[in-house]
Amino acid sequence: MKQRSILIKTLEMIKKGILILALMFSFQTFSQNKITNKNKINDRAIFCQTEDGKMVRLDNVIVNPSKKLIGKIQKQLNYIRYDVVETEVLDYQTKQALKSFNRNNGLKDLPYLFQETVNLLKRKYNQKKKASKTNI
């Protein structure tokens, strides 16, 4: 009888642990990838609901970029005059700079790191760096 009681308590603790892990994972995913409250992640695409209720697929989104990549992006944004603090974190300030960069360069007006954003940002960074070397 005592062993059965211990087994039941152990199973209940395991259920609670699994529930807590599931909640933590879903919260982390939700907080890192928010346009609206209904986003689903699929490899390099994000499905999001627009304000008018339509589901939209955004392709070539870099989901969960590394700290190293974010730091590099922040450095490049700063160099071409999109002022951000270099924290290696995809924070609000960095997302707003990405949104401005995307909008100013004819890309999607969204605070996401698209592959085309990375490519264009690298090209603009290298062009400005090369131009500053020739002016010296």
VOTI-5212 format. One line per field, with one value per atom (N, C-alpha, C, O): residue in three letters; residue number from 1; atom name; z, y, x. Coordinates in nm, 4 decimals. Each point is the difference from the previous one (the first is absolute). Example, Ala and Ser with C-alpha at 12.3 -4.5 7.8 and 13.67 -1.06 7.14 Angstrom:
2
code	[ALA,ALA,ALA,ALA,SER,SER,SER,SER] .
pos	[1,1,1,1,2,2,2,2] .
site	[N,CA,C,O,N,CA,C,O] .
c3	[0.7800,0.0000,0.0000,0.0665,-0.1385,0.0060,0.0730,0.0169] .
c2	[-0.5690,0.1190,0.1200,-0.0019,0.1069,0.1190,0.1090,0.1108] .
c1	[1.3190,-0.0890,0.0900,0.1036,-0.1386,0.0820,-0.0770,0.0509] .
END
This chain:
136
code	[MET,MET,MET,MET,LYS,LYS,LYS,LYS,GLN,GLN,GLN,GLN,ARG,ARG,ARG,ARG,SER,SER,SER,SER,ILE,ILE,ILE,ILE,LEU,LEU,LEU,LEU,ILE,ILE,ILE,ILE,LYS,LYS,LYS,LYS,THR,THR,THR,THR,LEU,LEU,LEU,LEU,GLU,GLU,GLU,GLU,MET,MET,MET,MET,ILE,ILE,ILE,ILE,LYS,LYS,LYS,LYS,LYS,LYS,LYS,LYS,GLY,GLY,GLY,GLY,ILE,ILE,ILE,ILE,LEU,LEU,LEU,LEU,ILE,ILE,ILE,ILE,LEU,LEU,LEU,LEU,ALA,ALA,ALA,ALA,LEU,LEU,LEU,LEU,MET,MET,MET,MET,PHE,PHE,PHE,PHE,SER,SER,SER,SER,PHE,PHE,PHE,PHE,GLN,GLN,GLN,GLN,THR,THR,THR,THR,PHE,PHE,PHE,PHE,SER,SER,SER,SER,GLN,GLN,GLN,GLN,ASN,ASN,ASN,ASN,LYS,LYS,LYS,LYS,ILE,ILE,ILE,ILE,THR,THR,THR,THR,ASN,ASN,ASN,ASN,LYS,LYS,LYS,LYS,ASN,ASN,ASN,ASN,LYS,LYS,LYS,LYS,ILE,ILE,ILE,ILE,ASN,ASN,ASN,ASN,ASP,ASP,ASP,ASP,ARG,ARG,ARG,ARG,ALA,ALA,ALA,ALA,ILE,ILE,ILE,ILE,PHE,PHE,PHE,PHE,CYS,CYS,CYS,CYS,GLN,GLN,GLN,GLN,THR,THR,THR,THR,GLU,GLU,GLU,GLU,ASP,ASP,ASP,ASP,GLY,GLY,GLY,GLY,LYS,LYS,LYS,LYS,MET,MET,MET,MET,VAL,VAL,VAL,VAL,ARG,ARG,ARG,ARG,LEU,LEU,LEU,LEU,ASP,ASP,ASP,ASP,ASN,ASN,ASN,ASN,VAL,VAL,VAL,VAL,ILE,ILE,ILE,ILE,VAL,VAL,VAL,VAL,ASN,ASN,ASN,ASN,PRO,PRO,PRO,PRO,SER,SER,SER,SER,LYS,LYS,LYS,LYS,LYS,LYS,LYS,LYS,LEU,LEU,LEU,LEU,ILE,ILE,ILE,ILE,GLY,GLY,GLY,GLY,LYS,LYS,LYS,LYS,ILE,ILE,ILE,ILE,GLN,GLN,GLN,GLN,LYS,LYS,LYS,LYS,GLN,GLN,GLN,GLN,LEU,LEU,LEU,LEU,ASN,ASN,ASN,ASN,TYR,TYR,TYR,TYR,ILE,ILE,ILE,ILE,ARG,ARG,ARG,ARG,TYR,TYR,TYR,TYR,ASP,ASP,ASP,ASP,VAL,VAL,VAL,VAL,VAL,VAL,VAL,VAL,GLU,GLU,GLU,GLU,THR,THR,THR,THR,GLU,GLU,GLU,GLU,VAL,VAL,VAL,VAL,LEU,LEU,LEU,LEU,ASP,ASP,ASP,ASP,TYR,TYR,TYR,TYR,GLN,GLN,GLN,GLN,THR,THR,THR,THR,LYS,LYS,LYS,LYS,GLN,GLN,GLN,GLN,ALA,ALA,ALA,ALA,LEU,LEU,LEU,LEU,LYS,LYS,LYS,LYS,SER,SER,SER,SER,PHE,PHE,PHE,PHE,ASN,ASN,ASN,ASN,ARG,ARG,ARG,ARG,ASN,ASN,ASN,ASN,ASN,ASN,ASN,ASN,GLY,GLY,GLY,GLY,LEU,LEU,LEU,LEU,LYS,LYS,LYS,LYS,ASP,ASP,ASP,ASP,LEU,LEU,LEU,LEU,PRO,PRO,PRO,PRO,TYR,TYR,TYR,TYR,LEU,LEU,LEU,LEU,PHE,PHE,PHE,PHE,GLN,GLN,GLN,GLN,GLU,GLU,GLU,GLU,THR,THR,THR,THR,VAL,VAL,VAL,VAL,ASN,ASN,ASN,ASN,LEU,LEU,LEU,LEU,LEU,LEU,LEU,LEU,LYS,LYS,LYS,LYS,ARG,ARG,ARG,ARG,LYS,LYS,LYS,LYS,TYR,TYR,TYR,TYR,ASN,ASN,ASN,ASN,GLN,GLN,GLN,GLN,LYS,LYS,LYS,LYS,LYS,LYS,LYS,LYS,LYS,LYS,LYS,LYS,ALA,ALA,ALA,ALA,SER,SER,SER,SER,LYS,LYS,LYS,LYS,THR,THR,THR,THR,ASN,ASN,ASN,ASN,ILE,ILE,ILE,ILE] .
pos	[1,1,1,1,2,2,2,2,3,3,3,3,4,4,4,4,5,5,5,5,6,6,6,6,7,7,7,7,8,8,8,8,9,9,9,9,10,10,10,10,11,11,11,11,12,12,12,12,13,13,13,13,14,14,14,14,15,15,15,15,16,16,16,16,17,17,17,17,18,18,18,18,19,19,19,19,20,20,20,20,21,21,21,21,22,22,22,22,23,23,23,23,24,24,24,24,25,25,25,25,26,26,26,26,27,27,27,27,28,28,28,28,29,29,29,29,30,30,30,30,31,31,31,31,32,32,32,32,33,33,33,33,34,34,34,34,35,35,35,35,36,36,36,36,37,37,37,37,38,38,38,38,39,39,39,39,40,40,40,40,41,41,41,41,42,42,42,42,43,43,43,43,44,44,44,44,45,45,45,45,46,46,46,46,47,47,47,47,48,48,48,48,49,49,49,49,50,50,50,50,51,51,51,51,52,52,52,52,53,53,53,53,54,54,54,54,55,55,55,55,56,56,56,56,57,57,57,57,58,58,58,58,59,59,59,59,60,60,60,60,61,61,61,61,62,62,62,62,63,63,63,63,64,64,64,64,65,65,65,65,66,66,66,66,67,67,67,67,68,68,68,68,69,69,69,69,70,70,70,70,71,71,71,71,72,72,72,72,73,73,73,73,74,74,74,74,75,75,75,75,76,76,76,76,77,77,77,77,78,78,78,78,79,79,79,79,80,80,80,80,81,81,81,81,82,82,82,82,83,83,83,83,84,84,84,84,85,85,85,85,86,86,86,86,87,87,87,87,88,88,88,88,89,89,89,89,90,90,90,90,91,91,91,91,92,92,92,92,93,93,93,93,94,94,94,94,95,95,95,95,96,96,96,96,97,97,97,97,98,98,98,98,99,99,99,99,100,100,100,100,101,101,101,101,102,102,102,102,103,103,103,103,104,104,104,104,105,105,105,105,106,106,106,106,107,107,107,107,108,108,108,108,109,109,109,109,110,110,110,110,111,111,111,111,112,112,112,112,113,113,113,113,114,114,114,114,115,115,115,115,116,116,116,116,117,117,117,117,118,118,118,118,119,119,119,119,120,120,120,120,121,121,121,121,122,122,122,122,123,123,123,123,124,124,124,124,125,125,125,125,126,126,126,126,127,127,127,127,128,128,128,128,129,129,129,129,130,130,130,130,131,131,131,131,132,132,132,132,133,133,133,133,134,134,134,134,135,135,135,135,136,136,136,136] .
site	[N,CA,C,O,N,CA,C,O,N,CA,C,O,N,CA,C,O,N,CA,C,O,N,CA,C,O,N,CA,C,O,N,CA,C,O,N,CA,C,O,N,CA,C,O,N,CA,C,O,N,CA,C,O,N,CA,C,O,N,CA,C,O,N,CA,C,O,N,CA,C,O,N,CA,C,O,N,CA,C,O,N,CA,C,O,N,CA,C,O,N,CA,C,O,N,CA,C,O,N,CA,C,O,N,CA,C,O,N,CA,C,O,N,CA,C,O,N,CA,C,O,N,CA,C,O,N,CA,C,O,N,CA,C,O,N,CA,C,O,N,CA,C,O,N,CA,C,O,N,CA,C,O,N,CA,C,O,N,CA,C,O,N,CA,C,O,N,CA,C,O,N,CA,C,O,N,CA,C,O,N,CA,C,O,N,CA,C,O,N,CA,C,O,N,CA,C,O,N,CA,C,O,N,CA,C,O,N,CA,C,O,N,CA,C,O,N,CA,C,O,N,CA,C,O,N,CA,C,O,N,CA,C,O,N,CA,C,O,N,CA,C,O,N,CA,C,O,N,CA,C,O,N,CA,C,O,N,CA,C,O,N,CA,C,O,N,CA,C,O,N,CA,C,O,N,CA,C,O,N,CA,C,O,N,CA,C,O,N,CA,C,O,N,CA,C,O,N,CA,C,O,N,CA,C,O,N,CA,C,O,N,CA,C,O,N,CA,C,O,N,CA,C,O,N,CA,C,O,N,CA,C,O,N,CA,C,O,N,CA,C,O,N,CA,C,O,N,CA,C,O,N,CA,C,O,N,CA,C,O,N,CA,C,O,N,CA,C,O,N,CA,C,O,N,CA,C,O,N,CA,C,O,N,CA,C,O,N,CA,C,O,N,CA,C,O,N,CA,C,O,N,CA,C,O,N,CA,C,O,N,CA,C,O,N,CA,C,O,N,CA,C,O,N,CA,C,O,N,CA,C,O,N,CA,C,O,N,CA,C,O,N,CA,C,O,N,CA,C,O,N,CA,C,O,N,CA,C,O,N,CA,C,O,N,CA,C,O,N,CA,C,O,N,CA,C,O,N,CA,C,O,N,CA,C,O,N,CA,C,O,N,CA,C,O,N,CA,C,O,N,CA,C,O,N,CA,C,O,N,CA,C,O,N,CA,C,O,N,CA,C,O,N,CA,C,O,N,CA,C,O,N,CA,C,O,N,CA,C,O,N,CA,C,O,N,CA,C,O,N,CA,C,O,N,CA,C,O,N,CA,C,O,N,CA,C,O,N,CA,C,O,N,CA,C,O,N,CA,C,O,N,CA,C,O,N,CA,C,O,N,CA,C,O,N,CA,C,O,N,CA,C,O,N,CA,C,O,N,CA,C,O] .
c3	[0.0000,0.0000,0.0000,-0.0725,0.1554,0.0093,-0.1313,-0.0439,-0.0180,-0.1267,-0.1101,-0.0847,0.0864,-0.0997,0.0159,-0.0991,0.2221,0.0289,-0.0495,-0.0581,0.0816,-0.0464,-0.1526,-0.0591,-0.0047,-0.1457,-0.0581,-0.0986,0.1578,-0.0485,0.0155,-0.0908,0.2028,0.0215,-0.0998,-0.0510,0.0232,-0.0967,-0.1399,-0.0703,0.0300,-0.1308,-0.0101,-0.1046,0.2104,0.0003,-0.0143,-0.0701,0.1364,-0.0110,-0.1427,-0.0527,-0.0092,-0.1388,-0.0924,-0.0880,0.1057,-0.0827,0.0144,-0.0992,0.2229,0.0232,-0.0674,-0.0582,0.0660,-0.0628,-0.1508,-0.0599,-0.0016,-0.1449,-0.0383,-0.0997,0.1770,-0.0273,0.0105,-0.0836,0.1848,0.0174,-0.1174,-0.0523,0.0099,-0.1147,-0.1274,-0.0776,0.0566,-0.1192,0.0038,-0.1024,0.2171,0.0122,-0.0223,-0.0668,0.1230,-0.0180,-0.1471,-0.0500,-0.0205,-0.1414,-0.0821,-0.0849,0.1089,-0.0794,0.0288,-0.0916,0.2151,0.0325,-0.0685,-0.0548,0.0573,-0.0640,-0.1494,-0.0556,-0.0093,-0.1433,-0.0297,-0.0948,0.1741,-0.0212,0.0187,-0.0800,0.1851,0.0294,-0.1002,-0.0209,-0.0418,-0.0932,-0.1413,-0.0806,0.0483,-0.1382,-0.0097,-0.0510,0.0985,0.0087,-0.1058,0.0003,-0.0889,-0.0798,0.0595,0.0430,-0.0408,0.0724,0.0929,0.0172,0.0420,0.0990,-0.0599,0.0757,-0.2064,-0.0593,-0.1024,-0.1204,0.1669,-0.0891,0.0095,0.1075,-0.2191,-0.0031,-0.0742,-0.1048,0.1572,-0.0611,-0.0784,0.0475,-0.1687,-0.0839,-0.0746,-0.1021,0.1539,-0.0571,-0.0211,0.0975,-0.2211,-0.0280,-0.0406,-0.0699,0.1126,-0.0320,0.1274,0.0934,-0.0910,0.1117,-0.0564,-0.0992,0.1618,-0.0349,0.1053,0.1194,-0.1626,0.0974,-0.0453,-0.1182,0.2161,-0.0282,-0.0052,0.0934,-0.2023,-0.0140,0.0812,0.0523,-0.0424,0.0779,-0.0537,0.0762,-0.2062,-0.0571,0.0055,-0.0575,0.1264,0.0228,-0.1026,0.0134,-0.1144,-0.1030,0.0456,0.0651,-0.1006,0.0280,-0.1156,-0.1167,0.1495,-0.1001,0.0276,0.1149,-0.2219,0.0127,-0.0346,-0.1064,0.1956,-0.0240,-0.0185,0.0936,-0.2138,-0.0312,0.0283,0.0088,0.0052,0.0179,0.1229,-0.0014,0.1084,0.1271,0.0759,0.0078,0.0480,0.0824,0.1403,0.0732,-0.0374,0.1284,0.1032,-0.0250,0.1386,0.1091,-0.0467,0.0085,-0.0572,-0.0440,0.1181,0.1144,-0.1436,0.1056,0.0533,-0.0648,0.1848,0.0592,-0.0909,-0.0169,-0.0405,-0.0877,-0.1208,-0.0366,-0.0255,-0.1159,0.0405,-0.0713,0.1841,0.0448,0.0264,-0.0370,0.1012,0.0244,-0.1295,-0.0102,-0.0877,-0.1315,-0.0673,-0.0571,0.0640,-0.0582,0.0691,-0.0665,0.1989,0.0748,-0.0374,-0.0145,-0.0013,-0.0405,-0.1381,-0.0213,-0.0718,-0.1352,-0.0003,-0.0698,0.1470,0.0085,0.0532,-0.0526,0.1551,0.0557,-0.1032,-0.0115,-0.0623,-0.0966,-0.1107,-0.0511,0.0139,-0.1056,0.0584,-0.0672,0.1938,0.0649,0.0454,0.0019,0.0341,0.0691,0.1428,0.0296,0.0570,0.1331,0.0894,0.0307,0.0098,0.0954,0.0974,-0.0321,0.1489,0.0972,-0.0353,-0.0218,0.0163,-0.0386,0.1204,0.0764,-0.0608,0.1150,-0.0360,0.0892,-0.2164,-0.0495,0.0358,0.0056,0.0186,0.0308,-0.1013,-0.0285,-0.0252,-0.0955,0.0797,0.0145,0.0363,0.0876,-0.0802,-0.1227,0.1938,-0.0636,-0.0887,-0.1126,0.1625,-0.0756,-0.1308,-0.1043,0.1098,-0.1197,-0.0985,-0.1207,0.1721,-0.0880,-0.0692,-0.1176,0.1882,-0.0613,-0.1074,-0.1040,0.1298,-0.1000,-0.1228,-0.1132,0.1352,-0.1121,-0.0810,-0.1230,0.1925,-0.0677,-0.0863,-0.1151,0.1695,-0.0770,-0.1190,-0.1107,0.1344,-0.1085,-0.1103,-0.1180,0.1564,-0.0987,-0.0800,-0.1228,0.1927,-0.0656,-0.0947,-0.1133,0.1599,-0.0803,-0.1221,-0.0907,0.0889,-0.1114,-0.0816,-0.0720,0.0827,-0.0837,0.0393,-0.0793,0.1998,0.0489,0.0841,0.0158,0.0379,0.0819,0.1232,0.0686,-0.0413,0.1111,0.1312,0.0631,-0.0243,0.1193,0.0810,-0.0564,0.1871,0.0855,0.0078,0.1083,-0.2220,-0.0025,-0.0771,-0.0811,0.1078,-0.0670,-0.1144,0.0197,-0.1393,-0.1198,-0.0598,0.0232,-0.0992,-0.0644,-0.0945,-0.0085,-0.0624,-0.0901,0.0778,-0.0516,0.1751,0.0853,0.0323,-0.0095,0.0474,0.0343,-0.1207,0.0129,-0.1301,-0.1218,-0.0360,-0.0292,0.0312,-0.0369,0.1031,-0.0362,0.1626,0.1063,-0.0138,0.0163,-0.0458,-0.0196,-0.1190,0.0072,-0.1169,-0.1196,0.0294,-0.0381,0.1058,0.0330,0.0946,-0.0155,0.1132,0.0951,-0.0739,0.0228,-0.1112,-0.0747,-0.0930,-0.0143,-0.0502,-0.0881,0.0777,-0.0445,0.1589,0.0805,0.0535,0.0037,0.0377,0.0504,-0.1105,0.0236,-0.1433,-0.1130,-0.0370,-0.0295,0.0314,-0.0336,0.1037,-0.0362,0.1626,0.1031,-0.0111,0.0344,-0.0823,-0.0188,-0.1169,0.0054,-0.1109,-0.1166,0.0282,-0.0668,0.1659,0.0343,0.0924,0.0255,0.0252,0.0931,-0.0717,0.0633] .
c2	[-0.1199,0.1199,0.1263,0.0956,-0.0971,0.1159,0.0217,0.1136,-0.2241,0.0099,0.0551,0.0775,-0.1175,0.0499,0.1509,0.0725,-0.0261,0.1422,0.0795,0.1076,-0.1612,0.0660,0.0032,0.1012,-0.2108,-0.0064,0.1019,0.0664,-0.0534,0.0967,0.1429,0.0816,-0.0510,0.1342,0.0288,0.1115,-0.2115,0.0164,0.0275,0.0879,-0.1619,0.0212,0.1399,0.0643,-0.0183,0.1349,0.1064,0.0993,-0.1196,0.0957,0.0015,0.1060,-0.2235,-0.0070,0.0731,0.0738,-0.0923,0.0701,0.1499,0.0728,-0.0258,0.1445,0.0515,0.1084,-0.1863,0.0402,0.0113,0.0948,-0.1904,0.0023,0.1199,0.0668,-0.0398,0.1147,0.1307,0.0889,-0.0771,0.1218,0.0178,0.1107,-0.2180,0.0090,0.0408,0.0816,-0.1384,0.0350,0.1468,0.0680,-0.0187,0.1415,0.0911,0.1028,-0.1410,0.0821,0.0068,0.1076,-0.2217,-0.0022,0.0846,0.0777,-0.0914,0.0763,0.1484,0.0807,-0.0413,0.1418,0.0562,0.1102,-0.1862,0.0468,0.0186,0.1020,-0.1967,0.0089,0.1191,0.0744,-0.0558,0.1103,0.1343,0.0914,-0.0782,0.1299,0.0398,0.1192,-0.2160,0.0331,0.0257,0.0577,-0.0980,0.0056,0.0611,-0.0640,0.1852,0.0565,0.1083,0.1016,-0.1219,0.1080,0.0217,0.1104,-0.2130,0.0002,-0.1199,-0.0608,0.0263,-0.1071,-0.1391,-0.0952,0.0783,-0.1329,-0.0266,0.0092,-0.0418,-0.0317,-0.1471,-0.0596,0.0019,-0.1378,-0.0011,0.0634,-0.1342,-0.0027,-0.1294,-0.1078,0.1195,-0.1165,0.0223,0.0687,-0.1272,0.0138,0.1467,0.0710,-0.0238,0.1374,0.0869,0.0999,-0.1366,0.0776,0.0254,-0.0801,0.1897,0.0320,0.0207,0.0706,-0.1314,0.0223,0.0933,-0.0294,0.1418,0.0937,0.0507,-0.0020,0.0470,0.0529,0.1517,0.0627,-0.0038,0.1441,0.0611,-0.0711,0.2029,0.0681,-0.0246,0.0031,-0.0275,-0.0266,-0.1486,-0.0403,-0.0417,-0.1398,-0.0993,-0.1194,0.1634,-0.0914,-0.0617,0.0652,-0.1929,-0.0669,0.0272,-0.0126,0.0498,0.0347,-0.0828,-0.0180,-0.0316,-0.0738,0.0931,0.0618,-0.0523,0.0783,-0.0971,-0.0708,0.0666,-0.0937,0.0593,0.1217,-0.2102,0.0352,0.0858,0.0882,-0.1150,0.0674,-0.0806,-0.1225,0.1905,-0.0678,-0.0085,0.0988,-0.2188,-0.0228,-0.0336,-0.0841,0.1482,-0.0194,0.0161,-0.0949,0.2129,0.0224,-0.0092,0.0260,-0.0628,-0.0133,0.1380,0.1022,-0.1021,0.1258,0.0635,0.1219,-0.2063,0.0490,0.0724,0.1079,-0.1671,0.0630,0.1302,0.0998,-0.0997,0.1224,0.1102,0.1153,-0.1509,0.0985,0.0572,0.1201,-0.2058,0.0436,0.0933,0.1021,-0.1373,0.0827,0.1366,0.1030,-0.1023,0.1263,0.0870,0.1214,-0.1822,0.0742,0.0631,0.1169,-0.1958,0.0505,0.1102,0.1003,-0.1185,0.1041,0.1297,0.1074,-0.1157,0.1199,0.0685,0.1225,-0.2010,0.0558,0.0771,0.0981,-0.1412,0.0714,0.0928,0.0348,0.0038,0.1051,-0.0396,0.0845,-0.2094,-0.0421,-0.0304,-0.1104,0.2078,-0.0071,-0.1040,0.0092,-0.1076,-0.1016,-0.0285,0.0200,-0.0657,-0.0429,-0.1431,-0.0848,0.0585,-0.1329,-0.0937,-0.0076,-0.0638,-0.0873,-0.1475,-0.0849,0.0527,-0.1378,-0.0619,-0.1222,0.2079,-0.0441,0.0650,0.1191,-0.1962,0.0531,0.0716,-0.0505,0.1686,0.0746,0.0956,0.0058,0.0679,0.0903,0.1024,0.0248,0.0346,0.1020,-0.0575,0.0649,-0.1839,-0.0645,-0.0337,0.0186,-0.0683,-0.0319,0.1255,-0.0052,0.1170,0.1250,0.0480,0.0513,-0.0683,0.0373,-0.0905,0.0470,-0.1765,-0.0923,0.0376,-0.0041,0.0403,0.0406,0.1233,0.0051,0.0937,0.1216,-0.0327,0.0488,-0.1319,-0.0387,-0.0705,0.0311,-0.1258,-0.0728,0.0969,-0.0064,0.0953,0.0953,0.0923,0.0227,0.0298,0.0946,-0.0633,0.0703,-0.2025,-0.0695,-0.0850,-0.0902,0.1181,-0.0667,-0.1433,-0.0751,0.0370,-0.1344,0.0060,0.1069,-0.2202,-0.0048,0.0886,-0.0063,0.0873,0.0951,-0.0722,0.0255,-0.1158,-0.0812,-0.0090,0.0097,-0.0280,-0.0058,-0.1382,-0.0451,-0.0224,-0.1340,-0.0003,0.0886,-0.1887,-0.0172,-0.0982,-0.1215,0.1751,-0.0810,-0.0261,0.0773,-0.1848,-0.0281,0.1135,0.0362,0.0199,0.1114,0.1241,0.0804,-0.0637,0.1109,-0.0170,0.0951,-0.2153,-0.0279,0.0263,0.0630,-0.1111,0.0184,0.1478,0.0460,0.0281,0.1416,0.0817,0.0898,-0.1202,0.0708,-0.0203,0.0943,-0.2155,-0.0297,0.0793,0.0573,-0.0544,0.0734,0.1494,0.0615,-0.0026,0.1443,0.0300,0.1006,-0.1883,0.0156,-0.0008,0.0866,-0.1843,-0.0101,0.1185,0.0488,-0.0011,0.1164,0.1233,0.0735,-0.0512,0.1182,-0.0109,0.0989,-0.2186,-0.0210,0.0249,0.0612,-0.1102,0.0190,0.1480,0.0507,0.0182,0.1429,0.0813,0.0959,-0.1326,0.0742,-0.0219,0.0890,-0.2069,-0.0270,0.0815,0.0466,-0.0287,0.0745,0.1508,0.0735,-0.0275,0.1429,0.0402,0.1187,-0.2166,0.0310,0.0395,0.0295] .
c1	[0.0821,-0.0821,0.0865,-0.0275,0.1328,0.0873,0.0768,0.0184,0.0263,0.0719,-0.0904,0.0444,-0.1698,-0.0943,-0.0213,-0.0081,-0.0007,-0.0172,0.1217,-0.0147,0.1331,0.1229,0.0032,0.0376,-0.0767,-0.0026,-0.0972,0.0319,-0.1491,-0.0999,0.0526,-0.0161,0.0776,0.0560,0.1119,0.0108,0.0721,0.1085,-0.0555,0.0500,-0.1518,-0.0619,-0.0625,0.0090,-0.0706,-0.0581,0.1078,-0.0194,0.1332,0.1106,0.0551,0.0338,-0.0250,0.0489,-0.0961,0.0443,-0.1744,-0.0991,0.0146,-0.0029,0.0187,0.0169,0.1262,-0.0003,0.1092,0.1251,-0.0126,0.0508,-0.1178,-0.0210,-0.0863,0.0275,-0.1300,-0.0869,0.0774,-0.0161,0.0991,0.0795,0.0958,0.0131,0.0540,0.0910,-0.0738,0.0496,-0.1676,-0.0781,-0.0400,0.0061,-0.0464,-0.0381,0.1204,-0.0109,0.1260,0.1199,0.0389,0.0328,-0.0360,0.0357,-0.0954,0.0438,-0.1738,-0.0970,0.0122,-0.0163,0.0443,0.0168,0.1224,-0.0043,0.1162,0.1220,-0.0212,0.0408,-0.1025,-0.0260,-0.0899,0.0251,-0.1285,-0.0938,0.0687,-0.0200,0.1009,0.0586,0.1077,0.0225,0.0449,0.1066,-0.0504,0.0730,-0.1934,-0.0460,-0.1385,-0.0920,0.0754,-0.1332,-0.0220,0.0695,-0.1634,-0.0578,-0.1375,-0.0333,-0.0443,-0.1269,0.0044,0.1057,-0.2170,0.0021,-0.0152,-0.0190,0.0262,-0.0148,0.1095,-0.0238,0.1421,0.1118,0.0344,-0.0069,0.0435,0.0463,0.1318,0.0128,0.0846,0.1323,0.0171,-0.0358,0.0913,0.0237,0.1319,0.0034,0.1048,0.1338,0.0358,0.0247,-0.0212,0.0415,-0.1179,0.0176,-0.1362,-0.1197,-0.0789,0.0028,-0.0713,-0.0877,-0.1397,-0.0179,-0.0791,-0.1394,-0.0558,0.0067,-0.0617,-0.0535,-0.1361,-0.0343,-0.0407,-0.1322,0.0097,0.0501,-0.0980,0.0017,-0.1134,-0.0859,0.0869,-0.1026,-0.1406,-0.0966,0.0842,-0.1329,-0.0371,-0.1011,0.1821,-0.0354,0.0508,-0.0267,0.0983,0.0511,0.1316,0.0816,-0.0624,0.1265,0.0957,-0.0373,0.1601,0.1000,0.1251,0.0403,0.0198,0.1260,0.1150,0.0012,0.0941,0.1203,0.1150,0.0373,0.0195,0.1075,0.1362,0.0165,0.0806,0.1411,0.0258,0.0859,-0.1615,0.0228,0.1039,-0.0094,0.1079,0.0987,-0.0593,-0.0051,-0.0396,-0.0650,0.1072,0.0863,-0.0914,0.0961,0.1450,0.0779,-0.0409,0.1379,0.0965,-0.0374,0.1603,0.1014,0.0387,-0.0226,0.0818,0.0479,0.1058,0.0044,0.0796,0.1066,-0.0594,0.0464,-0.1492,-0.0640,-0.0684,0.0103,-0.0794,-0.0679,0.1016,-0.0218,0.1335,0.1057,0.0551,0.0246,-0.0055,0.0506,-0.1010,0.0381,-0.1659,-0.1056,-0.0038,-0.0119,0.0218,-0.0015,0.1193,-0.0140,0.1310,0.1200,-0.0207,0.0321,-0.0861,-0.0234,-0.1061,0.0149,-0.1212,-0.1035,0.0589,-0.0294,0.1114,0.0642,0.0891,0.0001,0.0744,0.0944,-0.0702,0.0541,-0.1731,-0.0726,-0.1083,-0.0972,0.1172,-0.0798,-0.1405,-0.0895,0.0686,-0.1219,0.0447,0.0456,-0.0588,0.0591,-0.0670,-0.1188,0.1976,-0.0437,0.1136,0.1171,-0.1522,0.1001,0.0388,-0.0865,0.2157,0.0490,-0.0025,0.0962,-0.2082,-0.0223,0.0022,-0.0014,0.0047,-0.0120,-0.1343,-0.0136,-0.0857,-0.1357,-0.0928,0.0120,-0.1033,-0.0969,-0.1097,-0.1113,0.1454,-0.0889,-0.0886,0.0076,-0.0905,-0.0964,0.0704,-0.0432,0.1511,0.0728,0.0556,-0.0075,0.0620,0.0548,-0.1112,0.0159,-0.1291,-0.1126,-0.0524,-0.0361,0.0315,-0.0467,0.0989,-0.0411,0.1714,0.1006,-0.0117,0.0119,-0.0352,-0.0196,-0.1238,0.0014,-0.1066,-0.1232,0.0255,-0.0434,0.1130,0.0329,0.0889,-0.0225,0.1239,0.0898,-0.0779,0.0165,-0.1010,-0.0809,-0.0868,-0.0042,-0.0644,-0.0906,0.0776,-0.0423,0.1550,0.0787,0.0660,0.0443,-0.0380,0.0663,-0.0954,0.0429,-0.1717,-0.0988,-0.0314,-0.0568,0.0929,-0.0315,-0.1272,-0.0591,0.0170,-0.1208,0.0162,0.1021,-0.2013,0.0028,-0.0326,-0.1026,0.1922,-0.0215,0.1291,0.1090,-0.1201,0.1195,0.0629,0.0374,-0.0255,0.0571,0.1304,0.0270,0.0521,0.1273,-0.0206,0.0037,-0.0254,-0.0170,0.1382,0.0929,-0.0787,0.1276,0.0389,0.1173,-0.2153,0.0308,0.0441,0.0777,-0.1262,0.0447,0.1475,0.0775,-0.0390,0.1396,0.0896,0.1050,-0.1465,0.0809,0.0147,0.1104,-0.2202,0.0031,0.0775,0.0761,-0.0950,0.0706,0.1508,0.0775,-0.0368,0.1427,0.0543,0.1087,-0.1853,0.0429,0.0135,0.0996,-0.1992,0.0049,0.1163,0.0692,-0.0485,0.1107,0.1337,0.0845,-0.0658,0.1262,0.0200,0.1121,-0.2201,0.0106,0.0442,0.0882,-0.1484,0.0337,0.1420,0.0732,-0.0345,0.1347,0.1050,0.1041,-0.1348,0.0912,0.0092,0.1082,-0.2231,-0.0021,0.0788,0.0683,-0.0770,0.0732,0.1501,0.0778,-0.0354,0.1437,0.0546,0.1139,-0.1931,0.0483,0.0042,0.0727,-0.1508,-0.0014,0.1136,0.0200,0.0550,0.1085,0.1233,0.1014] .
END
